[in-house]
Amino acid sequence: MTQSIPFTDINFKLAVVQELMYNQDLLPKFDLGEYAAEQGFTYDGGSVEAVPEALAHFEALDVPVELAEKITAIEMDGGNEIYLEIAPNWDGEDGLFDVDEFADLRHFPNLKSMTLFYTGNEEALEALRARGIEADWL
């Protein structure tokens, strides 16, 4: 049995899963429509809010520790598939997927660059840079 990365911040986890699932094809792709049909729930595809069942799926998703080394860059963008699978009509105008906590960095020794949604937290940006990570706002 493989060990999972113990994430502390769901939005950091989502950014990592975007990279592993949709960019590198190392995790099975999640499709909200298929998942809803399988699980027997409906959702409002026009809502900018997160679909609770989709968010719960990603919260419970195990990310094997051996995949941590594959993360060298994180590119947060409003058009990333993961965000649109969780909140199908999300417009990026709120802080729904902002990362404010970076304790999970300890699991990703090869992470060299991050593009983050703008939060205005310049201290966090400088802390990332101090760790040798090229960090900037989207």
N, C-alpha and C positions, 0 to 999 in steps of 0.2 A: 504494500500500500504506500502510495506516494504522499509526502507531506505537502500541505498547502501553505501559501504565504499568508501570514496573519495580518491583514490590513487593518489599520486604525481609521482611515479616512475613505469613505465610500467614493468620493469624487476622484481621489487619487487612484483608487482601484479601477474606476471606470476608464480613466485615461490610459492605464496600463493594459486593460482588457481590450480597448480599442486597438492598440498596437498589436497585441498578440492574436486577437480574433479576426479583425478586419484587415489589418495591414500585412501581417505575416502569415495568416492562415494556420496558426498553431493551436487554436482552440476551435471547436465546432461553432459555426456562425449561429447567432440568435436571430430569429425572425419573429417579430411581434405578432403578425397575423397568424402564422402557424402555431405559435405558442398559445395564443388566445383560443384557437380552435381546439388544440389538444387539451387545454386546461378547462375549457368550457366557460370562458368569461368574455364579455364584450367591453369595448373601450371607445371613447370618443376620439376618433382620429383627427378631429379639428382642434383639439385642446392643446394648449401650450404647457399644460401641467404634466408631470410624470405619471405614467400609468403605474399604479401601486404594485400590481402583479409583476410587471416588467422590472421595476426597481428591486423588488424582493428577489426576483430570480438572480439578478447580478450581485446582490448582497450575499446570497447563499452560494454563489458560484465558487468552486474551488479552483485556485490558480496554483498549479504545481510549482514548488520552489525551484525545480530545475529549469523552469522557463525564465526565471529572474535575470539570468545572464544574457538573455536575448534582447533585453530592453536597453537600448543605447540612446534613444531619443523619444521624447513625448511631444506630440504636436496637438495641442487642444485647438479645435476649430468647431464653430457652430454647425458645420456641415458633416462632422464625423458621424458615421453610421450608428455608433452606439447611442448617441444622444437622440437621434431620430427614431431609434427602436424603442427607447424609453419614453420619450415625449414627442410623438410623431409630427407635431406642428410647432415645436419649440422655435422661437424666433431669436434666441440668444440675447434678449433684452433684459434678462434678470440674472441673478446669481445662482440659479438652480444647480449648475455643475461646477461652480468655482471651487478651487482647491485653496484652502487656507492653512492646512496642517501638512507638514512635510516629514513627520516621523517615519513614514513608510519608505523614505529614501534609503534607509539602512539595508533594505532588501535588494537594492539595485546598484551593485558596485560598478557596473559598466555604463550607467546613465551619464551621458555627456552633454545633452542639451534638452531644454524644455521651452516650449512656447505655451504660455498660460493665458487663460482668459483674464482680462484686466480686473483686478480687485483694488488697485491702488496701494497695496501692501508692499511698499518699497523695501522694507526691512526683510521680508521674505525673499524678495528678488536678490537682494545683496547677500543674504545667507546662502542661497543656492550658488551664487557666483563664488563665494568664499570657499565652497566645497569643490570648486573646479567645474561646475556645471554652467554651460552657456545658457543663460536664462533671460527671457524677454517676454513682454506682453504681446498678445496677438494684435 
